[in-house]
């Protein structure tokens, strides 16, 4: 009985080993080899397809560049242009990537070449059907898609869409509001009245963009600049001051307006008003600045006032400032240094007879005078 069991067990073990051997030899190993061969062929085909597609894309891009250059700088009628674009679209059967490439190329050409005709660019944009793409994006629920449409409208110069853009000025999404105000400034005429009643804060980056757009349009100072100076939106006030300074239109800002701007609760508005006096060299604002100095709470603004006095100040300012040096025990060092520098530059002999009772302060004063005479000294 035991012998029979051992015999059966040996038979099963032998059978299993033999089965495994044949399974590996005739099924598993060939399958692995086939699988490896398929992977190799797949990789080779993918590489070949990628190289072919890259070559084809390069050819199409070159053809596209030549085609766009021909359209933009040749005197085709609108009918001829439409026919050529229609033939191009049939030849290349534009997919989404190629459409995106062509649109970006048109925008790139318009941004970088001053000789382009805006009307021609707009016709090419519409005949390719890109306006339909932009319209779908602007009507999307996604703020990012809407922003893409704004970018396209702005850079193509599609002014007919300003009505759609204005609706986005009150968007809850701050990024979309930002893109909308930039697009509207870019698409608007030289009045830029979109800023008249704009109530949201404008970031430093957007402020630079707005100033650059207005400046590149070779416009004069907007006629409604006085409204901007009195705006309840400090961002608009700051843009107005910077525009006046940039265009050097001194007569567009009066002493009364300077005095009014210096009463602003926003230290940034006061800062720009002080800088405007300096940049526009408004000698007549000297008394206003000195009066404001007494109430200014921001240290950097106080220093800026003294720096401005280096441009518009007179010897009459020395009396007030020299008394301030002695009277204010805890005057900030940077402010002291700026005051000493102004006095020293205005009247180099003034400090010959000016001393403190405290000898350490006299030593400090001499160091500041030396620094005024040679700023590279530590």
C-alpha positions, 0 to 999 in steps of 0.5 A: 500500500505504501509502495503504491502511494510512493509510486503515484507520487513519483509519477505525479512529480515526474509528470509535473516537471515534464509539463513545466519543461514543455510549457517553458520550451514551446509556449512561454519562451516563444511568447517572451521572444515575440513580445520583445520583438514587438516592443522593438518594432513598436519603438522603431516605428514610433521613432520613424513616425516621430521623425517623419511627423517632425519633418512634415511639420517643419515643411508645413511650418516653412510653407506657412511662414512663406504663405503668411509673409506673402499675404501680409506684405503683398497687395492682394484684394480681399477676394484674392486673399480669401481664395488663397487662404481657402486653397491653403486650408484644403491643401494642408487640412489644418488640425488643431495644432497647426491652427494654433501655430498659424494664429500664434505666428500671425500674432508674433508677426504683428507684434514684432513688425511695425510695417504690418497693416492692421486691416490685412492682419484682421482679414487673415485672422477672419478668413482662416476662421480664427474669429470663430475659435476666439468666439468659442473661447470667450463664451466658455465657462473657463476663465482661462479660455476666456483669457485666451480669447482676450489675448487673441482679440487684443493682439489681433486688434479685433476692436469689434469685440470690445463689448464682450470684453467690457462684460468681464470687467466685473468678473469675480476672477481677478485674473480675468478682470486683469486680462480684460482691462489690459485688452480694453486699454489696448483696443480702445481709442486714445480717450481710454475712458474705460479707466474713468469708472474702474473700481478694482485695484490694478497690480504693479505688473498691470500698471506697467502694461497699461502705461506701456500700451498708452505710450506705444500708441503715441498718444497725448495725455488723455483729455480726461486725465483730471478725472483720473487724478480725482478718482476714488480708485488709487490705482487710477490716480497713480497711473494718471500721475505717472502718465503726466510725468512720462509725457512731461506734461507739467501743465496738466497738474496744478499746485492745487492738485499736488496739495490735494494728492499729498492729503491722500491716505494712501502713501503710494499716491503721496509718493507719486505726487512727490516724485512728480514734483521732482521729475517735472522740476516744479520749483513752485511746489517747494513750500507745499512740500515743506509744509507736507513734510511736517505731517508725512508719516511714511519714512521713505516719503520723507526721504523722497521729499528731501531728495526732491529738494535737491532738485527744487530746493533753495537756501530758504529750506536750510533753516527749517531742516537745520533746526529739525536736525537739532530738535528731533532727537530720534530722527532716523539715520537715513533721513538725517543723512539725506538732510545733511546731504541737501544742506551740504550741497546747497551751502557747503560752508553752513556746517562750519559753524553748526555744532551739537552740544553732544560731541558724539553727534558732532562726530556723527555729523562729520561722518555724514558730511564726509559721506555727502562729499564722497558717497563711496565712503562707509 
